[in-house]
Amino acid sequence: MKLENAVVFVTGANRGLGRAFAEAARAAGARKVYAAARDPASVDLAGAVPVALDVTDAAQVRAAAERAGDVTLLINNAGILRPAGLLDGEASIESARAELETNYFGPWRVAQAFAPALKANGGGAIVNVLSVLSWLTVPGFAPYSASKAAAWQLSNGLRNELQAQGTQVTSLHVGYMDTDMASGYDGEKSSPAEIARLTLAGVEAGQAEVLADAITQQVKQGLSAAKPPYAAA
Ligand SMILES: NC(=O)c1ccc[n+]([C@@H]2O[C@H](COP(=O)([O-])OP(=O)(O)OC[C@H]3O[C@@H](n4cnc5c(N)ncnc54)[C@H](OP(=O)(O)O)[C@@H]3O)[C@@H](O)[C@H]2O)c1
């Protein structure tokens, strides 16, 4: 699909990668950008249309889909990371539930609600923001990785089920980006603006997956190795 004249809906668009997606969509020629946020007053992007949306709230998701009936590109970006070890008792299970609600059931619910409008508007596309951690985990991040692994198969399943209505599904896999989520990490981080630009180029090229940085490409390539990256620790 083309970004020129597209109508783009971005979840979690008030900061981080979501805000970068909203800006990149406008720069690529989108004619309207809905910037969804839990607090719509926190959307500061001139020209974007703020929409109240907590992706864990089914009624708000339905209302957002009704409001954005002209959508042609949905970007499921909203996500949370709650660092926890798998052996941290009930607290880590509660963190994992919250991550699954936002990172897995959230985009699933939003995709369900927006699919009819995408179909009515000619098919369009969905971007699901995943992670290199869909295929790998590191200490303290295993519950988050599990939510992004579940979201990977959600994305693959949506691609299959939406093919008949002509809706393209593009999964973004990426490592550390310079956003609030990764503020505790001091190593090299990608620019969210560059990742958003690359992803939209991937959407325009019809890509099923965007592997946005070197670490993600290495991990994906290593999945069939005798000792894959997720077993290397
Ligand atoms: N940063 C990284 O290194 C990295 C790497 C790989 C993948 N990712 C993924 O990239 C995406 C964007 O993350 P980011 O790095 O931009 O993180 P961020 O700066 O922490 O921003 C997260 C965004 O998600 C929103 N959000 C959280 N829970 C929500 C909910 N229930 N409903 C609606 N919006 C919600 C936040 O809204 P509030 O302002 O209301 O909290 C915020 O806009 C996420 O899916 C994340 O998992 C990030």
The ligand as an SDF file (V2000), in Angstrom:
LIG
                    3D

 48 52  0  0  0  0  0  0  0  0999 V2000
   12.1780    0.8780   23.2410 N   0  0  0  0  0  0  0  0  0  0  0  0
   12.6620   -0.2730   22.8370 C   0  0  0  0  0  0  0  0  0  0  0  0
   13.8600   -0.5370   23.0020 O   0  0  0  0  0  0  0  0  0  0  0  0
   11.7730   -1.2680   22.1460 C   0  0  0  0  0  0  0  0  0  0  0  0
   12.3680   -2.3440   21.4820 C   0  0  0  0  0  0  0  0  0  0  0  0
   11.5690   -3.2500   20.7910 C   0  0  0  0  0  0  0  0  0  0  0  0
   10.2060   -3.0680   20.7540 C   0  0  0  0  0  0  0  0  0  0  0  0
    9.6290   -2.0150   21.4220 N   0  0  0  0  0  0  0  0  0  0  0  0
    8.1840   -1.8470   21.3370 C   0  0  0  0  0  0  0  0  0  0  0  0
    7.9030   -0.6000   20.7230 O   0  0  0  0  0  0  0  0  0  0  0  0
    6.5950   -0.1650   21.0970 C   0  0  0  0  0  0  0  0  0  0  0  0
    6.6520    1.2860   21.5390 C   0  0  0  0  0  0  0  0  0  0  0  0
    7.4330    1.3560   22.7210 O   0  0  0  0  0  0  0  0  0  0  0  0
    8.3360    2.6160   23.0790 P   0  0  0  0  0  0  0  0  0  0  0  0
    9.7340    2.1650   23.0370 O   0  0  0  0  0  0  0  0  0  0  0  0
    7.9280    3.7950   22.2970 O   0  0  0  0  0  0  0  0  0  0  0  0
    7.9360    2.7280   24.6220 O   0  0  0  0  0  0  0  0  0  0  0  0
    7.4160    3.9450   25.5060 P   0  0  0  0  0  0  0  0  0  0  0  0
    8.2330    5.1430   25.2120 O   0  0  0  0  0  0  0  0  0  0  0  0
    7.3740    3.3870   26.8810 O   0  0  0  0  0  0  0  0  0  0  0  0
    5.9420    4.2060   24.9610 O   0  0  0  0  0  0  0  0  0  0  0  0
    4.9410    3.2460   25.1380 C   0  0  0  0  0  0  0  0  0  0  0  0
    3.6450    3.7900   24.5570 C   0  0  0  0  0  0  0  0  0  0  0  0
    2.6220    2.7890   24.7200 O   0  0  0  0  0  0  0  0  0  0  0  0
    1.5300    3.4010   25.3790 C   0  0  0  0  0  0  0  0  0  0  0  0
    0.7370    2.4450   26.1490 N   0  0  0  0  0  0  0  0  0  0  0  0
    1.1450    1.6220   27.1470 C   0  0  0  0  0  0  0  0  0  0  0  0
    0.1000    0.8970   27.6030 N   0  0  0  0  0  0  0  0  0  0  0  0
   -0.9790    1.2710   26.8730 C   0  0  0  0  0  0  0  0  0  0  0  0
   -2.3340    0.8890   26.8470 C   0  0  0  0  0  0  0  0  0  0  0  0
   -2.8320   -0.0210   27.7020 N   0  0  0  0  0  0  0  0  0  0  0  0
   -3.1660    1.4750   25.9470 N   0  0  0  0  0  0  0  0  0  0  0  0
   -2.6970    2.4020   25.0820 C   0  0  0  0  0  0  0  0  0  0  0  0
   -1.4310    2.8420   25.0630 N   0  0  0  0  0  0  0  0  0  0  0  0
   -0.5790    2.2650   25.9450 C   0  0  0  0  0  0  0  0  0  0  0  0
    2.1570    4.4650   26.2780 C   0  0  0  0  0  0  0  0  0  0  0  0
    1.1680    5.3780   26.7000 O   0  0  0  0  0  0  0  0  0  0  0  0
    1.2790    6.1850   28.1070 P   0  0  0  0  0  0  0  0  0  0  0  0
    2.0550    7.4320   27.8100 O   0  0  0  0  0  0  0  0  0  0  0  0
   -0.1580    6.4400   28.4830 O   0  0  0  0  0  0  0  0  0  0  0  0
    1.9800    5.2870   29.0860 O   0  0  0  0  0  0  0  0  0  0  0  0
    3.1580    5.0480   25.2920 C   0  0  0  0  0  0  0  0  0  0  0  0
    2.5340    5.9020   24.3830 O   0  0  0  0  0  0  0  0  0  0  0  0
    6.1300   -1.1280   22.1940 C   0  0  0  0  0  0  0  0  0  0  0  0
    5.2550   -2.0880   21.6250 O   0  0  0  0  0  0  0  0  0  0  0  0
    7.4270   -1.7890   22.6430 C   0  0  0  0  0  0  0  0  0  0  0  0
    7.1920   -3.0560   23.2200 O   0  0  0  0  0  0  0  0  0  0  0  0
   10.3900   -1.1010   22.1020 C   0  0  0  0  0  0  0  0  0  0  0  0
  1  2  1  0
  2  3  2  0
  2  4  1  0
  4  5  1  0
  4 48  2  0
  5  6  2  0
  6  7  1  0
  7  8  2  0
  8  9  1  0
  8 48  1  0
  9 10  1  0
  9 46  1  0
 10 11  1  0
 11 12  1  0
 11 44  1  0
 12 13  1  0
 13 14  1  0
 14 15  2  0
 14 16  1  0
 14 17  1  0
 17 18  1  0
 18 19  2  0
 18 20  1  0
 18 21  1  0
 21 22  1  0
 22 23  1  0
 23 24  1  0
 23 42  1  0
 24 25  1  0
 25 26  1  0
 25 36  1  0
 26 27  1  0
 26 35  1  0
 27 28  2  0
 28 29  1  0
 29 30  1  0
 29 35  2  0
 30 31  1  0
 30 32  2  0
 32 33  1  0
 33 34  2  0
 34 35  1  0
 36 37  1  0
 36 42  1  0
 37 38  1  0
 38 39  2  0
 38 40  1  0
 38 41  1  0
 42 43  1  0
 44 45  1  0
 44 46  1  0
 46 47  1  0
M  CHG  2   8   1  16  -1
M  END
$$$$
